[in-house]
Amino acid sequence: MDWLKDAVAAAAAAAPQDKAEERPTMVSGRTLLVDGDYLAYYAAGNDDTDPGRARQNALEKLEAFKALSGSDKVVMHLTASESNKGWRFIAGTVKPYQGQRDGGRKPKNWRSLRDWMETYKGDAFKVKTWTDREADDGMAYHSQVLGPGLAVIATADKDMRMFPGIHIDWKTYDITVVDPREYRIVGANGKLYGHCWFWQQMLQGDTADNIPGLPKYVKPNGKLGPLGEKTAEKLLADTECDAGGFRVVRELYQGFYEDEWADRMAEQAVLLWMRQDKVASLHDWLTVVPPEADTYPELEAATDRIAEAVRRHVEEVAALEQTAQRS
């Protein structure tokens, strides 16, 4: 049980010392949703790590998360190797989605861990492997189904911070509870959570997935300025709800892209938004846009154009496959 002692010690060391740390208590039905894609890398160890030890690393990490979050179930979410990843590769035109990834060498135990996770039949966790979305989208949908207080999110991926739920920091085990009504909250680990984080990503982008966000913005003096994390924070500092975040982001996209603003904004949103609906719809991101916004129809039409590009791609691939089968 040394792993649990270490986890508790890490959590205690990371917690503020001037106030009691709040941790969720055990609740029936509370489910730990785990990013299995990342766990396979994390638990693999180095080239000297035995495959059995790698599996034990994974199980110990899950048990620590489960104990410290008060969960009574664990579901491992995985992105299938043949997954279309929510068609983000088709949606990304400003920059190719994940285009900077070279498919380099993975840890020695990565493949055996993936095979073990995908075929696992034991009691430690259940497995959900997604072919029509990424694991993060699956976790977002699952958390929506579970509802407030029952979804515990365990991932090192920053994208999931946009959603409500009980978030457990991958390294420090800090717990941050994000209420569905919260637009902006700074977690126990000092990171931003809530929908404000989505709007900030719409500006600063996500270098991990080669998503540019808004490359530059038009400053009050009419000149273009770079748009990094600190600038994005400042631009959204006075916003208090989705309507405010949307207004700031929309105006900045309009200023930089002019007539193409709706297509570019919809593209980035489709790439960045973790989809919470059952079918991982490209249009799901529009749920965060105020429906009364006068530019809503323009953004809906822009998202329709992305969906049409995906439809044409699917038809072209099907036609090529049929031709190959006949030849």
Salt bridges, closest charged atoms under 4 A:
GLU21 OE2 - ARG23 NH2 2.30
ASP37 OD1 - ARG114 NH1 2.68
ASP47 OD2 - ARG105 NH2 2.91
GLU60 OE2 - ARG53 NH2 3.07
ASP115 OD1 - ARG111 NH2 3.06
GLU118 OE2 - ARG111 NH2 3.85
GLU118 OE2 - ARG114 NH2 3.15
ASP132 OD1 - ARG133 NE 2.95
GLU134 OE2 - ARG88 NH1 3.41
ASP137 OD2 - ARG88 NH1 2.74
ASP179 OD1 - ARG181 NE 2.81
ASP206 OD1 - LYS158 NZ 2.93
ASP209 OD1 - ARG101 NH2 2.62
ASP242 OD2 - HIS195 ND1 2.86
GLU251 OE1 - ARG247 NH1 3.77
GLU251 OE2 - ARG250 NH2 3.53
GLU260 OE1 - ARG264 NH1 3.55
ASP263 OD1 - ARG305 NE 2.88
GLU267 OE1 - ARG264 NH2 3.38
ASP304 OD1 - HIS283 NE2 2.63
GLU308 OE2 - ARG311 NH2 2.34
GLU308 OE2 - ARG312 NH1 3.81
GLU315 OE2 - ARG311 NH1 2.44
